[in-house]
Amino acid sequence: MAFDLAADLAARRAQHRYRQPLLQDGPCGRYAKVDGRRYLNFCSNDYLGLANDPAVVSALQGAAADWGVGSGASHLVCGHQRPHQQLEDALADHTGRERALLFSNGYMANLGVMSALLSKGDGVFNDRLNHASLLDGGLLSGARFRRFAHNDAVALRGQLQRSEARRKLVVTDGVFSMDGDVAPLADYADACEDHDAWLMVDDAHGLGVLDVQGRGSLFAQGVNERVPVLMGTLGKGLGTAGAFVAGSHALIETLIQFARTYIYTTAMPAAVAAATLVSLAKAREEHWRREKLVALIQRFRAGAEQQGFTLMDSATPIQPLLIGADQQALALSQQLREQGFLITAIRPPTVPDGQARLRVTLSAAHEEGDVDALLAALEKVGCRTSDV
């Protein structure tokens, strides 16, 4: 049989890598409701606690009454409505760029940028731990695809030096979604400038969280003027949905003309754009959210280190606990769930073989007592990890 799907599915089950969605019966926030039980939620990307913020919800409801629930067409047909333009202008201002362009999601933004900028004869250089959308964007662009060692500017420099590509695009996450560490953007910018390359940063997990105004990794590292292409998502720190690319006027016009994932996709609902305008303002102005988040991160790391858990080099809300074996990570996730905590076990192919983990994510919606309760639960299950 040409397509033996049952065998493929059985193999994935045997590897302890079978995935199924959890049906949620409540909004994203401090708590999750699954199968009638309430859990403290430590696996969402709602870092600033804006996904269910009353002002953001009210903005969405009001805009839906004014603009409806669907845009009806792509931006270039008749789907580009006033709230879309207002949000693009606000995002450009927030990120210190000439213009910004909305996409349906981060995956489509990354594919769209690379397909518009690159083709055969060009070169794309990806950090080995980049998000799947960045890797797929590079592979689908038609450019010669290269991966360099994680956060290794020396390795990147060597690849750029050897490349004879017409155009060279270096692509990296600002904050890595599974490890929580940050890219050395200044070193990458140096390498790009020395070898006539452009740097593109996917700051999905930095926007809203890093920098005093939540402007993300580029401002936190002082390299905003040196990065031609910035991609950010709206469904994590900003709590809504969608994505954008920000850069020069020429870049945005190029994407409008050549990025197929922009041209041929229905625009997001205008109500989502209107809600994001409110969440963006709150992320920028309500500094207490980031201050509280930093305090929670420090509290968690100190407690987990005291218990002997293997932490990764992360000062961001992403705090993975490296476990190793897939089955062991699944068992620990289930043990924590039995105690009232929702934490997903992350397994290959999302992470490398032998690096399965519990991906703990913190939010400004959490309280100190939530972190302490999680640490107590980890201490309870931690002594059993060697027996799993």
C-alpha positions in Angstrom: 0.0 0.0 0.0 1.4 3.4 -1.1 0.2 5.3 2.0 0.4 3.1 5.1 -0.8 5.8 7.5 -1.7 3.4 10.2 1.9 2.2 10.4 3.2 5.7 10.6 0.8 6.6 13.4 1.6 3.4 15.3 5.4 4.1 15.0 4.8 7.6 16.5 2.8 6.1 19.4 5.6 3.6 20.1 8.1 6.4 20.3 6.0 8.2 22.9 5.7 11.1 20.5 2.0 11.0 19.6 0.3 14.3 20.1 -3.3 15.3 20.7 -5.0 18.7 21.3 -6.3 19.3 24.8 -9.9 20.6 24.6 -10.1 23.8 26.6 -13.4 24.8 28.2 -12.3 28.3 29.2 -10.4 31.3 28.1 -6.6 31.5 28.0 -5.3 32.8 31.3 -4.0 31.9 34.7 -6.2 28.8 34.8 -7.1 26.2 32.1 -10.2 24.1 32.3 -10.0 20.6 30.8 -12.4 17.8 31.2 -14.3 19.7 33.9 -11.2 20.3 36.1 -9.4 23.6 36.6 -5.6 23.6 36.3 -2.9 26.3 36.9 -1.8 26.9 33.4 2.0 26.9 33.0 2.2 26.2 29.3 0.7 29.2 27.4 2.6 32.0 25.6 0.3 34.7 27.1 3.4 36.2 28.8 1.8 39.5 29.8 -1.6 38.2 30.7 -3.4 40.1 28.0 -5.3 37.4 26.2 -8.3 37.7 28.5 -7.7 41.3 29.7 -11.1 43.0 30.1 -10.1 46.1 28.1 -8.8 44.0 25.2 -11.9 41.8 25.2 -14.1 44.9 25.3 -12.2 46.4 22.3 -12.7 43.2 20.3 -16.4 43.1 21.1 -16.9 46.8 20.2 -15.0 46.5 17.0 -16.9 43.4 16.0 -20.1 45.4 16.3 -18.7 48.1 14.1 -16.7 46.0 11.6 -18.2 42.5 11.7 -16.4 39.3 12.3 -14.7 38.8 9.0 -12.7 41.0 6.6 -14.2 39.2 3.6 -11.1 39.2 1.3 -7.4 39.6 1.1 -5.8 42.9 1.9 -5.2 43.6 -1.8 -8.8 42.9 -2.9 -11.1 44.6 -0.4 -10.1 43.2 3.0 -7.8 46.0 4.2 -9.9 48.0 6.7 -9.2 51.0 8.8 -8.2 49.1 12.0 -5.7 47.1 9.9 -4.0 50.3 8.8 -4.1 51.8 12.2 -2.4 48.7 13.7 0.3 48.6 11.0 1.1 52.3 11.7 1.2 51.6 15.5 3.5 48.6 15.1 5.8 50.5 12.8 6.0 53.3 15.4 6.5 50.8 18.3 9.3 49.0 16.5 11.0 52.1 15.2 10.5 51.2 11.5 9.2 53.0 8.5 6.4 50.6 7.9 4.8 47.3 9.1 2.7 44.7 7.3 0.1 42.4 8.8 0.1 38.6 8.1 -2.4 36.0 9.2 0.1 34.3 11.5 3.9 34.0 12.1 4.3 30.9 10.0 2.9 32.7 7.0 4.9 35.8 7.7 8.2 33.8 7.7 7.3 31.9 4.6 6.2 35.1 2.8 9.4 37.0 3.6 11.8 34.4 2.4 9.8 33.5 -0.7 9.7 37.2 -1.6 13.3 38.0 -1.0 15.1 34.8 -2.1 15.3 32.5 -5.0 17.7 30.2 -6.8 21.2 31.5 -6.6 20.6 33.1 -3.2 21.6 31.8 0.2 19.7 31.5 3.5 21.5 30.8 6.8 19.4 29.4 9.7 20.3 28.9 13.3 20.1 25.2 14.0 17.4 25.7 16.7 15.3 28.1 14.8 11.5 27.7 14.8 10.1 25.3 12.2 8.5 28.2 10.3 12.0 29.7 9.7 13.5 26.5 8.6 10.5 25.7 6.3 10.7 29.3 4.9 14.3 28.8 4.0 13.8 25.4 2.4 10.8 26.5 0.4 12.4 29.7 -0.8 14.5 27.9 -3.5 17.7 29.5 -2.0 20.7 27.4 -1.0 19.9 26.4 2.6 22.5 26.3 5.3 22.2 25.8 9.1 24.8 27.0 11.6 25.5 25.9 15.1 23.2 27.4 17.7 24.1 31.0 18.7 27.5 30.6 17.1 28.5 33.8 15.3 31.9 32.3 14.4 30.3 29.4 12.6 27.9 31.8 10.9 30.8 34.1 9.8 32.6 31.1 8.3 29.5 30.1 6.2 29.0 33.6 5.0 32.6 34.0 4.0 32.5 30.8 1.9 29.2 31.6 0.3 29.0 32.9 -3.3 25.3 33.6 -3.2 23.9 36.6 -4.9 21.8 37.5 -1.8 22.5 36.3 1.7 19.8 36.3 4.3 20.7 35.3 7.9 17.6 34.2 9.9 17.3 33.7 13.6 14.8 33.7 16.5 15.3 36.6 18.9 14.2 34.3 21.8 14.2 30.6 21.1 10.9 29.1 21.8 12.0 25.8 23.3 15.2 26.8 25.2 14.2 30.4 26.2 17.7 31.7 25.4 18.4 34.7 23.2 20.4 35.1 20.0 23.6 37.2 20.0 22.2 39.7 17.7 25.1 42.2 17.8 27.6 39.5 16.7 25.3 38.4 14.0 24.9 42.0 12.7 28.7 42.3 12.7 29.0 39.2 10.6 26.2 40.3 8.2 27.7 43.7 7.7 31.2 42.3 7.0 29.8 39.9 4.3 27.1 41.9 2.6 24.2 40.0 4.2 20.9 40.9 5.6 19.7 39.9 9.1 16.1 38.8 9.8 14.9 38.3 13.3 11.8 36.4 14.3 10.9 38.1 17.7 7.7 36.1 18.4 8.8 35.5 22.0 10.5 38.8 22.7 7.9 41.3 21.6 6.1 42.7 24.6 8.5 41.0 27.0 12.0 42.4 26.5 13.0 46.1 26.7 11.5 48.6 29.1 8.7 49.4 26.6 8.2 45.8 25.4 9.8 46.6 22.0 11.6 43.2 22.0 15.0 41.7 21.5 16.3 44.2 19.0 15.9 47.1 21.4 17.0 45.1 24.4 20.2 44.4 22.6 20.6 47.8 21.0 20.6 46.6 17.4 17.3 47.8 16.0 19.0 50.0 13.3 21.1 47.1 12.1 18.4 44.5 11.5 16.6 45.1 8.1 13.8 42.5 8.7 11.8 42.1 11.9 9.0 39.6 12.3 6.8 39.7 15.3 3.6 37.8 16.4 0.6 39.2 18.1 -0.6 36.0 19.8 2.0 35.7 22.5 3.1 38.7 24.5 0.3 40.9 23.0 -2.4 38.3 23.6 -4.4 38.4 20.4 -3.7 36.7 17.0 -1.7 37.3 13.8 1.7 38.6 12.9 3.6 41.4 11.2 6.8 42.2 9.4 8.4 45.6 10.0 11.1 47.3 8.1 11.8 49.9 5.4 9.3 51.2 2.9 11.1 49.3 0.1 10.9 46.0 2.1 7.2 46.4 2.8 6.4 47.2 -0.8 8.4 44.2 -1.9 6.3 42.0 0.4 3.1 43.5 -0.8 4.1 42.7 -4.4 5.8 39.3 -4.0 4.9 37.6 -0.7 2.4 35.0 -1.8 1.3 34.3 1.8 0.2 37.9 2.1 -1.3 38.3 -1.4 -3.4 35.2 -1.3 -4.7 35.1 2.3 -7.8 36.7 3.7 -7.0 39.5 6.1 -7.5 39.0 9.8 -10.8 40.3 11.2 -10.6 44.0 11.8 -11.9 43.4 15.3 -8.7 41.5 16.1 -6.7 44.4 14.8 -8.6 46.8 16.9 -8.2 44.7 20.0 -4.4 44.5 19.3 -4.2 48.2 19.2 -5.4 48.2 22.9 -3.1 45.3 23.9 -0.1 47.0 22.2 -0.7 50.2 24.2 -1.1 48.2 27.4 2.1 46.2 26.7 4.0 49.4 26.1 2.6 51.5 29.0 1.9 49.0 31.8 5.4 48.4 33.0 4.2 46.5 36.0 3.5 43.5 33.8 7.1 43.0 32.8 8.3 43.8 36.3 6.1 41.2 37.8 7.1 38.7 35.2 10.8 39.2 35.9 10.2 38.6 39.6 8.2 35.4 38.9 11.0 34.1 36.6 13.6 34.7 39.2 11.5 33.1 41.9 10.9 30.0 39.8 14.6 29.6 38.8 15.8 29.9 42.3 13.4 27.3 43.6 14.0 24.9 40.7 17.8 25.2 41.0 17.5 24.5 44.7 15.7 21.2 43.9 18.4 20.2 41.5 16.5 20.5 38.3 18.5 21.1 35.1 17.6 24.6 34.0 18.6 26.1 30.7 20.2 29.5 30.0 17.1 31.6 30.0 16.1 34.8 31.6 12.8 34.9 29.7 9.3 33.5 30.6 10.3 30.2 28.8 11.8 28.0 31.6 12.3 24.5 30.3 13.2 21.7 32.7 15.4 19.3 30.7 14.3 15.7 31.4 15.9 13.6 28.5 13.7 10.6 27.7 10.4 11.1 26.0 8.5 8.6 28.2 9.9 10.2 31.3 8.9 13.7 30.3 5.4 12.5 29.5 5.1 10.7 32.9 6.2 13.8 34.8 3.7 16.0 32.8 0.9 13.6 33.8 2.0 13.5 37.5 1.9 17.3 37.6 -1.5 17.3 35.9 -2.8 15.0 38.6 -1.7 17.6 41.1 -3.5 20.4 39.2 -0.8 21.8 36.9 -0.9 22.0 33.1 2.6 21.7 31.7 3.2 20.1 28.3 5.9 17.6 27.7 7.9 18.7 24.7 9.4 15.9 22.6 11.2 15.3 19.3 10.9 16.4 16.6 10.2 19.7 18.2 13.5 19.3 20.2 16.5 17.1 19.5 16.5 13.5 20.4 17.3 12.9 24.1 16.2 16.5 25.0 12.6 16.0 25.9 11.5 18.6 28.5 8.8 20.2 30.5 8.4 23.6 29.0 7.3 25.8 31.9 6.1 29.2 30.8 5.4 32.1 33.2 2.9 34.9 32.8 2.1 38.2 34.5 -1.3 36.6 35.2 0.4 34.3 37.7 0.9 35.1 41.3 3.9 34.2 43.6 1.7 31.6 45.3 1.2 29.9 41.9 5.0 29.6 41.4 5.5 28.3 45.0 2.7 25.7 44.5 4.4 24.6 41.2 7.8 24.3 42.9 6.2 22.2 45.7 4.6 19.9 43.1 7.9 19.6 41.3 9.6 18.6 44.5 7.0 16.0 45.1 7.4 14.4 41.6 11.2 15.1 41.3 12.2 12.3 43.7 10.4 9.8 41.5 12.0 10.8 38.2 14.7 8.1 38.3 12.0 5.5 38.8 10.0 6.4 35.7 
